[in-house]
């Protein structure tokens, strides 16, 4: 199956726009994969392996770092684990709301998996940013920092 110029332009736009903003170590591999892609399924596979998979690995790494950094605070750790489970449920529900059809391939076409991966990556990158707040120093006197890193 040939990829149309419109399909390539759409995929290239997703890959470079930030919807699939793979990190610096995975972007060259994603670009090479996309250059070799022959079908929409190939393009979706490239996007998934690059952006979303890389974001998921980074999320797990940052989450573990937060747990280690706050290991002495059992109450915080328990509440963070509850929050992370709730975020995963939210992420999945948000994706379902965005693409609610029962038969997603029939309703949204062959680019569905690529688009869904882009949405998942975007939400995951935001969660990474949110989790990093517990690893970054908080300015002295910040009264709303709560459990964020106070350099203790």
C-alpha beads as a LAMMPS data file, in Angstrom:
LAMMPS data file: protein, C-alpha beads

152 atoms
151 bonds

1 atom types
1 bond types

-500.0 500.0 xlo xhi
-500.0 500.0 ylo yhi
-500.0 500.0 zlo zhi

Masses

1 110.0

Atoms # bond

1 1 1 0.000 0.000 0.000
2 1 1 1.358 3.423 -0.941
3 1 1 1.327 6.267 1.518
4 1 1 -0.244 9.384 0.083
5 1 1 1.502 12.739 0.201
6 1 1 -1.264 13.961 2.530
7 1 1 -0.677 11.002 4.872
8 1 1 3.056 11.663 4.970
9 1 1 2.515 15.357 5.610
10 1 1 0.085 14.575 8.422
11 1 1 2.454 12.087 10.004
12 1 1 5.426 14.416 9.648
13 1 1 3.405 17.171 11.283
14 1 1 2.574 14.946 14.255
15 1 1 6.160 13.810 14.658
16 1 1 7.668 17.281 14.547
17 1 1 4.878 19.279 16.210
18 1 1 5.285 17.896 19.690
19 1 1 2.379 15.476 19.537
20 1 1 5.111 12.868 19.145
21 1 1 8.042 14.835 20.486
22 1 1 10.440 11.995 21.151
23 1 1 13.394 12.879 23.316
24 1 1 16.764 13.727 21.769
25 1 1 18.010 10.152 22.016
26 1 1 14.986 8.590 20.306
27 1 1 14.150 11.255 17.688
28 1 1 16.817 10.161 15.156
29 1 1 15.558 6.568 15.381
30 1 1 11.957 7.776 14.916
31 1 1 12.979 9.855 11.896
32 1 1 14.812 6.883 10.353
33 1 1 11.838 4.612 11.037
34 1 1 9.450 7.115 9.418
35 1 1 11.722 7.364 6.367
36 1 1 11.393 3.601 5.898
37 1 1 7.641 3.421 6.685
38 1 1 5.594 2.051 3.816
39 1 1 2.120 1.988 5.366
40 1 1 0.021 3.901 7.880
41 1 1 0.551 0.981 10.276
42 1 1 4.332 1.360 9.889
43 1 1 4.051 5.083 10.649
44 1 1 1.898 4.424 13.723
45 1 1 4.424 1.861 14.931
46 1 1 7.287 4.339 14.490
47 1 1 5.394 7.028 16.388
48 1 1 4.499 4.660 19.209
49 1 1 8.046 3.407 19.657
50 1 1 9.434 6.921 19.621
51 1 1 7.333 9.437 21.446
52 1 1 4.862 7.580 23.611
53 1 1 7.173 4.724 24.582
54 1 1 9.963 7.171 25.447
55 1 1 7.567 9.329 27.470
56 1 1 6.304 6.272 29.349
57 1 1 9.864 5.227 30.225
58 1 1 10.643 8.764 31.402
59 1 1 7.447 8.887 33.461
60 1 1 8.363 5.651 35.235
61 1 1 11.886 6.920 35.889
62 1 1 10.706 10.254 37.326
63 1 1 7.996 8.539 39.403
64 1 1 10.602 6.171 40.915
65 1 1 12.906 9.108 41.670
66 1 1 10.105 10.912 43.518
67 1 1 9.324 7.781 45.540
68 1 1 13.005 7.337 46.451
69 1 1 13.437 11.027 47.324
70 1 1 10.453 10.879 49.681
71 1 1 10.846 7.280 50.915
72 1 1 10.985 8.365 54.568
73 1 1 7.525 9.954 54.347
74 1 1 5.143 6.967 54.281
75 1 1 2.038 9.154 54.223
76 1 1 3.288 11.061 51.172
77 1 1 4.314 7.851 49.366
78 1 1 0.884 6.277 49.947
79 1 1 -0.900 9.412 48.738
80 1 1 1.344 9.759 45.683
81 1 1 0.651 6.128 44.738
82 1 1 -3.080 6.826 45.056
83 1 1 -2.691 9.962 42.935
84 1 1 -0.717 8.070 40.280
85 1 1 -3.377 5.344 40.034
86 1 1 -6.021 8.092 39.733
87 1 1 -3.982 9.850 37.026
88 1 1 -3.727 6.611 35.018
89 1 1 -7.509 6.164 35.279
90 1 1 -7.989 9.814 34.237
91 1 1 -5.579 9.461 31.298
92 1 1 -7.376 6.381 30.028
93 1 1 -10.823 7.966 30.495
94 1 1 -9.657 11.160 28.764
95 1 1 -8.477 9.145 25.772
96 1 1 -11.821 7.327 25.652
97 1 1 -13.663 10.659 25.767
98 1 1 -11.548 11.981 22.907
99 1 1 -12.099 8.837 20.834
100 1 1 -15.421 7.467 22.151
101 1 1 -16.442 5.195 19.271
102 1 1 -16.610 1.498 20.072
103 1 1 -14.951 0.556 16.762
104 1 1 -12.169 3.113 16.718
105 1 1 -10.527 1.931 13.487
106 1 1 -13.845 2.169 11.613
107 1 1 -14.742 5.551 13.075
108 1 1 -11.345 7.312 13.076
109 1 1 -9.501 5.457 10.350
110 1 1 -6.061 3.978 10.054
111 1 1 -4.403 6.940 11.764
112 1 1 -6.290 6.294 15.027
113 1 1 -3.454 4.441 16.768
114 1 1 -0.969 7.155 15.794
115 1 1 -3.329 9.885 17.036
116 1 1 -4.093 8.004 20.252
117 1 1 -0.370 7.527 20.913
118 1 1 0.135 11.256 20.388
119 1 1 -2.608 12.084 22.882
120 1 1 -1.158 9.623 25.403
121 1 1 2.300 11.074 24.962
122 1 1 1.038 14.617 25.471
123 1 1 -0.738 13.683 28.708
124 1 1 2.277 11.683 29.883
125 1 1 4.667 14.570 29.245
126 1 1 2.421 16.837 31.333
127 1 1 2.390 14.264 34.160
128 1 1 6.196 14.088 34.036
129 1 1 6.317 17.861 34.441
130 1 1 3.894 17.635 37.375
131 1 1 5.919 14.887 39.096
132 1 1 9.200 16.769 38.654
133 1 1 7.851 19.432 41.020
134 1 1 8.679 17.018 43.867
135 1 1 12.301 16.804 42.695
136 1 1 13.052 20.462 41.998
137 1 1 13.978 22.895 44.765
138 1 1 11.290 25.208 46.042
139 1 1 12.124 28.832 46.744
140 1 1 12.559 29.650 50.398
141 1 1 9.425 31.207 51.775
142 1 1 7.103 29.535 49.228
143 1 1 4.083 29.031 51.460
144 1 1 2.082 26.892 49.021
145 1 1 4.784 24.280 48.312
146 1 1 3.161 21.624 50.470
147 1 1 5.159 18.419 50.029
148 1 1 7.281 19.718 47.143
149 1 1 11.036 19.523 47.594
150 1 1 12.098 21.965 50.260
151 1 1 15.709 20.766 50.305
152 1 1 15.221 18.801 53.526

Bonds

1 1 1 2
2 1 2 3
3 1 3 4
4 1 4 5
5 1 5 6
6 1 6 7
7 1 7 8
8 1 8 9
9 1 9 10
10 1 10 11
11 1 11 12
12 1 12 13
13 1 13 14
14 1 14 15
15 1 15 16
16 1 16 17
17 1 17 18
18 1 18 19
19 1 19 20
20 1 20 21
21 1 21 22
22 1 22 23
23 1 23 24
24 1 24 25
25 1 25 26
26 1 26 27
27 1 27 28
28 1 28 29
29 1 29 30
30 1 30 31
31 1 31 32
32 1 32 33
33 1 33 34
34 1 34 35
35 1 35 36
36 1 36 37
37 1 37 38
38 1 38 39
39 1 39 40
40 1 40 41
41 1 41 42
42 1 42 43
43 1 43 44
44 1 44 45
45 1 45 46
46 1 46 47
47 1 47 48
48 1 48 49
49 1 49 50
50 1 50 51
51 1 51 52
52 1 52 53
53 1 53 54
54 1 54 55
55 1 55 56
56 1 56 57
57 1 57 58
58 1 58 59
59 1 59 60
60 1 60 61
61 1 61 62
62 1 62 63
63 1 63 64
64 1 64 65
65 1 65 66
66 1 66 67
67 1 67 68
68 1 68 69
69 1 69 70
70 1 70 71
71 1 71 72
72 1 72 73
73 1 73 74
74 1 74 75
75 1 75 76
76 1 76 77
77 1 77 78
78 1 78 79
79 1 79 80
80 1 80 81
81 1 81 82
82 1 82 83
83 1 83 84
84 1 84 85
85 1 85 86
86 1 86 87
87 1 87 88
88 1 88 89
89 1 89 90
90 1 90 91
91 1 91 92
92 1 92 93
93 1 93 94
94 1 94 95
95 1 95 96
96 1 96 97
97 1 97 98
98 1 98 99
99 1 99 100
100 1 100 101
101 1 101 102
102 1 102 103
103 1 103 104
104 1 104 105
105 1 105 106
106 1 106 107
107 1 107 108
108 1 108 109
109 1 109 110
110 1 110 111
111 1 111 112
112 1 112 113
113 1 113 114
114 1 114 115
115 1 115 116
116 1 116 117
117 1 117 118
118 1 118 119
119 1 119 120
120 1 120 121
121 1 121 122
122 1 122 123
123 1 123 124
124 1 124 125
125 1 125 126
126 1 126 127
127 1 127 128
128 1 128 129
129 1 129 130
130 1 130 131
131 1 131 132
132 1 132 133
133 1 133 134
134 1 134 135
135 1 135 136
136 1 136 137
137 1 137 138
138 1 138 139
139 1 139 140
140 1 140 141
141 1 141 142
142 1 142 143
143 1 143 144
144 1 144 145
145 1 145 146
146 1 146 147
147 1 147 148
148 1 148 149
149 1 149 150
150 1 150 151
151 1 151 152
